[in-house]
């Protein structure tokens, strides 16, 4: 099983998106999560560093600037989705990736506090 570390620039971007209210509170993650085509289009116009900021996890041992390097996407490459954070939290908890689980939990708490104002 792969090991992951928290992608600190992604965590920072997610926090910025929450503060800027660039999020979707209700969505079906299966319908809005990025697919390969949308990821490729985003990469072509934004590059690897911006692409990487949409993924809470970095796959240990995978080379930079490969899709295999980035895991636990939390948004649609435009806005953060609460359902995406829930998916990250659930998957990380299921696979015992504690750092990612806690990062997703922290973001969910921040989002819920921010959106209830």
GIJO-V145577 format. One record per pair of residues at least 24 apart in sequence whose C-alpha atoms are under 10 Angstrom apart, sorted by the first residue. I is the first residue (numbers start at 1). J is the second residue. Records with the same first field share a line. If there is no record, write none. Layout:
# GIJO-V145577
I=J ; J
This chain:
# GIJO-V145577
1=95
2=58 ; 59 ; 60 ; 61 ; 62 ; 95 ; 97
3=57 ; 58 ; 59 ; 60 ; 61 ; 95 ; 96 ; 97
4=56 ; 57 ; 58 ; 59 ; 60 ; 61 ; 62 ; 69 ; 70 ; 71 ; 72 ; 92 ; 97 ; 98 ; 99 ; 100
5=56 ; 57 ; 58 ; 59 ; 60 ; 71 ; 97 ; 98 ; 99 ; 100
6=55 ; 56 ; 57 ; 58 ; 59 ; 71 ; 72 ; 97 ; 98 ; 99 ; 100 ; 101 ; 102 ; 103 ; 104
7=52 ; 53 ; 54 ; 55 ; 56 ; 57 ; 58 ; 59 ; 70 ; 71 ; 72 ; 100 ; 103
8=53 ; 55 ; 56 ; 57 ; 58 ; 103
9=49 ; 50 ; 52 ; 53 ; 54 ; 55 ; 56
10=49 ; 50 ; 51 ; 52 ; 53 ; 54 ; 55 ; 56 ; 57 ; 58 ; 73 ; 74
11=53 ; 54 ; 55 ; 56 ; 57 ; 74 ; 103 ; 104 ; 106 ; 107
12=53 ; 56 ; 107
13=50 ; 53 ; 54 ; 55 ; 56 ; 80
14=53 ; 54 ; 55 ; 56 ; 74 ; 75 ; 79 ; 80 ; 81 ; 85 ; 104 ; 107 ; 110 ; 111
15=80 ; 106 ; 107 ; 110 ; 111
16=80
17=78 ; 79 ; 80 ; 111
18=79 ; 80 ; 81 ; 107 ; 108 ; 110 ; 111 ; 112 ; 113 ; 114 ; 115
19=110 ; 111 ; 114 ; 115
20=114
21=79 ; 80 ; 111 ; 114 ; 115
22=78 ; 79 ; 80 ; 81
23=75 ; 76 ; 78 ; 79 ; 80 ; 81 ; 82 ; 111 ; 115
24=75 ; 76 ; 79 ; 80 ; 81 ; 82 ; 83 ; 84 ; 115
25=80 ; 81 ; 82 ; 83 ; 84 ; 111 ; 112 ; 115
26=81 ; 82 ; 83
27=81 ; 82 ; 83 ; 84
28=81 ; 82 ; 83 ; 84
29=74 ; 75 ; 76 ; 81 ; 82 ; 83 ; 84 ; 85 ; 86 ; 87
30=83 ; 84 ; 87
31=76
32=75 ; 76 ; 77 ; 81 ; 83 ; 84
33=73 ; 74 ; 75 ; 76 ; 77 ; 81 ; 83 ; 84
34=73 ; 74 ; 75 ; 76 ; 77 ; 78
35=76
36=67
38=76 ; 77
39=67 ; 76 ; 77
40=67
42=77 ; 78
50=77
51=77
53=77
54=78 ; 79 ; 80
55=88
56=85 ; 88 ; 99 ; 100 ; 101 ; 103 ; 104
57=88 ; 92 ; 97 ; 99 ; 100 ; 101 ; 103
58=100
71=100
72=100 ; 101 ; 104
74=104
80=111
81=108 ; 111
82=107 ; 108 ; 111 ; 112
83=108
84=108
85=111
